[in-house]
Amino acid sequence: MFNRSFVKYYHLMLLPGILLLILFSIVPMFGVTIAFEDFMPTKGIFRSEWVGLDNFNYMFSLPDSRQVFVNTIAIAVMKIVAGLAVPFVFSLLLHEAANAKFKRTVQTIVYLPHFLSWVILSGVIINFLSLEGIVNRLIEWFGGNPVMFLQSNHWFRVVLVTTDVWKEFGWGTIIFLAALTGINPSLYEAAAIDGANRFQRLRFVTVPGMVATIVLLATLSFGNVLNAGFDQIFNLYNPIVYQSGDIIDTYVYRAGLLEAQYGLSTAVGLFKSVISFVLIAASYGLATRFANYRIF
């Protein structure tokens, strides 16, 4: 029986978290008014000139704005697709391994990069992909010409997606392996009795048993279409690859902090937040419909 006398104590336990939420998440939301002002730091939010939707009109009139949105969506979609496909396939291969110690060792190794920040990993990647790095040394050893991976608009997105998958697919593998443990072992036994080989058991038992997890992760990833990874791109990109690698978050950083266009950067950030909110709401609706996933 639930004791109602303890309710006030539960609320007191929640109070510090609620206060931090209000202080760092609710109060700063009043700053979105800068998107509708010609904001001057010397005048502050309340005394800066109100310009309405001028910042938004200016945002869409910029020649770079369309490219920034295209880059953001393209990079994010490629990351989502690769970030689902690679751990799914890897988890199937790891699940089929017979040696339990080998499985645990491999799972630990591929999971380690998840704990490293992009500040650290970017230094490693830059050294590996430089003209004198190990990757170009191998290319030359096989008779090819060195490639400027981080200075090429053709290769930069490939590098972003590949390194992001390398860093995070260990985490995705854990989720898929957890889904594999939920498949009833009697289904494999019944399939083996019916004469199904290993590949057929994988095709007709394992994969169908993971469909709900795949659909859930895919629909929830839909809300991250406009989040292409600021930390990674900020540490790897340069002006040469702005055409293929500049995203909304890096553009807001440059416009707001480096060029002091506070109204424009806030307008871009607000526009992204509104679209992201709509996408997140839609993704949870799809997750509820197709995977029976509910938050509440």
Rosetta blueprint (number, residue, H / E / L):
1 M L
2 F L
3 N L
4 R H
5 S H
6 F H
7 V H
8 K H
9 Y H
10 Y H
11 H H
12 L H
13 M H
14 L H
15 L H
16 P H
17 G H
18 I H
19 L H
20 L H
21 L H
22 I H
23 L H
24 F H
25 S H
26 I H
27 V H
28 P H
29 M H
30 F H
31 G H
32 V H
33 T H
34 I H
35 A H
36 F H
37 E E
38 D E
39 F L
40 M L
41 P L
42 T L
43 K L
44 G L
45 I L
46 F L
47 R L
48 S L
49 E E
50 W E
51 V L
52 G L
53 L L
54 D H
55 N H
56 F H
57 N H
58 Y H
59 M H
60 F H
61 S H
62 L L
63 P H
64 D H
65 S H
66 R H
67 Q H
68 V H
69 F H
70 V H
71 N H
72 T H
73 I H
74 A H
75 I H
76 A H
77 V H
78 M H
79 K H
80 I H
81 V H
82 A H
83 G H
84 L H
85 A H
86 V H
87 P H
88 F H
89 V H
90 F H
91 S H
92 L H
93 L H
94 L H
95 H H
96 E H
97 A L
98 A L
99 N L
100 A H
101 K H
102 F H
103 K H
104 R H
105 T H
106 V H
107 Q H
108 T H
109 I H
110 V H
111 Y H
112 L H
113 P H
114 H H
115 F H
116 L L
117 S L
118 W H
119 V H
120 I H
121 L H
122 S H
123 G H
124 V H
125 I H
126 I H
127 N H
128 F H
129 L H
130 S L
131 L L
132 E L
133 G L
134 I H
135 V H
136 N H
137 R H
138 L H
139 I H
140 E H
141 W H
142 F L
143 G L
144 G L
145 N L
146 P L
147 V L
148 M L
149 F H
150 L H
151 Q H
152 S L
153 N L
154 H L
155 W L
156 F H
157 R H
158 V H
159 V H
160 L H
161 V H
162 T H
163 T H
164 D H
165 V H
166 W H
167 K H
168 E H
169 F H
170 G H
171 W H
172 G H
173 T H
174 I H
175 I H
176 F H
177 L H
178 A H
179 A H
180 L H
181 T H
182 G L
183 I L
184 N L
185 P H
186 S H
187 L H
188 Y H
189 E H
190 A H
191 A H
192 A H
193 I H
194 D L
195 G L
196 A L
197 N L
198 R H
199 F H
200 Q H
201 R H
202 L H
203 R H
204 F H
205 V H
206 T H
207 V H
208 P H
209 G H
210 M L
211 V H
212 A H
213 T H
214 I H
215 V H
216 L H
217 L H
218 A H
219 T H
220 L H
221 S H
222 F H
223 G H
224 N H
225 V L
226 L L
227 N L
228 A L
229 G L
230 F H
231 D H
232 Q H
233 I H
234 F H
235 N H
236 L H
237 Y L
238 N L
239 P H
240 I H
241 V H
242 Y H
243 Q H
244 S H
245 G H
246 D L
247 I L
248 I H
249 D H
250 T H
251 Y H
252 V H
253 Y H
254 R H
255 A H
256 G H
257 L H
258 L H
259 E L
260 A L
261 Q L
262 Y H
263 G H
264 L H
265 S H
266 T H
267 A H
268 V H
269 G H
270 L H
271 F H
272 K H
273 S H
274 V H
275 I H
276 S H
277 F H
278 V H
279 L H
280 I H
281 A H
282 A H
283 S H
284 Y H
285 G H
286 L H
287 A H
288 T H
289 R H
290 F H
291 A H
292 N L
293 Y L
294 R L
295 I L
296 F L
